[in-house]
Every structure is written in C-alpha cells, then in structure tokens.
C-alpha cells in the first residue's frame, strides 16, 4: 500500500511541476484565431480557441465537394455539402521552433489532433436534382503541420486514419484523411 501512495504522490508532484513549468513559458498558442481555409475539395471558416499554452480547440464549418462523371453517368455532376467539426489540437514544438529562430505566429507549428466531424443531410448545392448526403460522423486521430507566410496567410497539411459511421445505414468504415489547405487569418 505504501508503494501505491508513493507512486500516486510522485505522479501528482510531477504533474504539478509540469503544470507550473508550462505556465511560465513565453511561447504559447494564440488565444483566438478566426480564419478561412480552402483545400482541394473543401472551403470553410474556422475558429481556434486557446485552452492552454499548447492546446487549442478548433471549431469549423466547411463545405466539402463531390464530383462524378464518366461513362457510368449521363453527365458530369458536382455537389457541395456542409460539415461541422470540432478538433482538439496539441501543438508540441513551439519552443523548438522559437529556439531555431522560426516563426510561431498564429500557431505556426506541428500538431497532433483528434478530428470529430459530422456531415448532416441539411442541404446540398448541386447541378443534379434529388441528391442526398448520408448523415455521417468521423473520429480521426491526425498529425499535421501549420505554417504562416505573408503575415496572415497560412498553409496546413494533415493526415490521419480513423473511424466513420453512416448514421442512416448504421454502416461503419475506416476513414483516411489527407488534407492540404491554404488560408487567411483575420
């Protein structure tokens, strides 16, 4: 029993020391960043809220796109549909970038995240009639980099592999996330 108490006390003091160290850092995530981003197949608006020095909570409203055509379809089509996401992000290399003299403005750093997103069947913008999108959720652990240029412009690349579920058919699937986007921070 004494060993368990020692381990618990050691963990508590270690955590308190880590928390105290992280509170005195000079580098930290920006408190709030609002911006727009455009990727290869999506466009939208986002907000990153600083929770601690390294953690942010990102919320976004994106329009994703779908395209189809070829010999199986009578004509080429497109659709734009909304997706709502919440993503906790951990930026882990602010200090290292700063020590190397690199830019950390507007959260310019590497991160790990867990993307939680929901695609509702609210509306679709399309050149075809009677198109529907299934209600779909995704939970994707991901790794990404975010860099800034020209003051308020940024680019971001991320990849991940996670879980998806079609809420209409109850089918589950593995979801691959590959994203490259360019954006502007207000």
N, C-alpha and C positions, 0 to 999 in steps of 0.2 A: 504494500500500500504506500509506503514511503517513496518508493521509486516512481509511482504514478504521480504523486504530489510534486516531486522534483521535476518530472517531465512537464507537467502542466504549468508549474511556476516558471520554468525555463522558457517555455513557449510564450507565456504571457509577457515576460520581461523582454524577450526577443522581439515580439510584436510591438511592444511599446517603444522600444529603442528604434525600430524601423520606422514606426509612425512618426516619432519625434524627428528623426533624420529627414524624412520626406517633407515635413512641414517647414524645414529651414532651407530647402533647396531654392536656388534662384531661378531655375528653369521649371516651367510648368506648362500644362495645356492651357490654351486660351480659354477664357471663361465662356464666351459665347461666340460662335461663328455661324453666320447665316450666308448661304450661297446658292448658286445654281450650278448644276453639272449636266454635261451632255456626254453620253457614252456612244458606243457603236450602235446599240439598239435601244437606248433609253435617254430620257431627258427629264429633269425634275428639279425640285427645290429641297434644301435640307437645312437643318439646324444642329450644330454640335454644342452641347451644354457641358461645361467643365464641372465634373463632380469632385475630383481630387486633382493632385498635381499631374498625374499620368492617365487618369481615367476620364473619358467623356461618354456622354450618352447622345447618340446621333438619332434623330428622327427625320424621315424623309417621305416625300410624296412624289412618286416617279410615274412617268408614262413609259411603259415598255411597248415594244413594237413586235409585230409578227408579219412576215412576208411569205407568200406562196405563189406558185406558178408552175409552168412546165406542161408536159403532155397529159398529166392526170387532172388538170383543172382547165375549165373553159377560158379563163382569163387570169392575168396576174392580179393578186389582191394584197391588201395590207390592212392592218388593224393596229390601233393604239388603245391600250387599256391601262387603268391605274393600278398601282401597287403602293401599299403603305408599309413602311419599315421602321423598326426600332433596333438599334445596334449599339450595345456597349462595346467600347474600344479601349484597349490598353496600349498607349504609346510608350514604348520601352527604351528608346535611345535618345532622348533629349540631351542628356548630359554628354554622351559620347559625341553627338553631332556638334554641340557647342564647344567642346574641348578641341575639336578639329577645325573650328572656325567656320562651321557650316551654318546655313540658315535654318532657324526653327520657327520662323514667323508663321502664324496661322496653322500651327500643328504640323509643321513640315518634319515628319519622322516616320519610322516604321511602326507598324501596329499589328496586334492580333485582336480579333473580334469574333463575336457571335452574332450573325445576322438573323433577326426574326422578321419575317415579312409575310404579308397577307395580300393576296390578289382577289379582290371582290368582283362579283359579277354585277357591278353597278351600271356601267355604260361602256360602250365601245365606239370608237371613231373608226369607220371603215368605208371602203368603196363597195362593199358587199352588204346585202341585207340579211337579216336573221343570223348574224354571227353572235356566238356567245363564248364567254370565257368561264371556265370552271372556277369555283371558289377554291383557292389553293393556299396552303401555308408552307413556309420553308424555314428550317432552322439549320444554318450553315456556319460552322466554325471556319474562320478565314484568316489569311495573312495578307497584309497589304503594305504599300508604301504610298506616302503622300508628300509631294514636293511643290514648292511655290516658285513662281517666276514673275517678273514684271509687277512687283508689289502685291496685287490682289488676285492674280491668276494662279491656278493650281492644276496639277495633273495627279491622277491616282490610278494605281494598278492593284488589283487584288485577285486572289484565287482561294478556292475552298471546296470542300466536298461535304455534303450534309444530307439531311432528311427532308423529304417533301411529302405532303399528303393532299390528295384531291378530296375536298370535303363533300363533294356531290356524290362521287362514286365510292368513297372510302378506300381508294387505292393508294398505297404508299410507294415511294420511289427514292432512289438515290439521286441527288441533285448536284451537278457540277457547276461551280460559279467561277467564271472568268470575266473580269471586268477591267476595262481601260476607259478612263473618262478625263475630260478637261473641264475646268470650272472657273467660276469667278466668285470671290468672297466679298460681301458688302461691308 
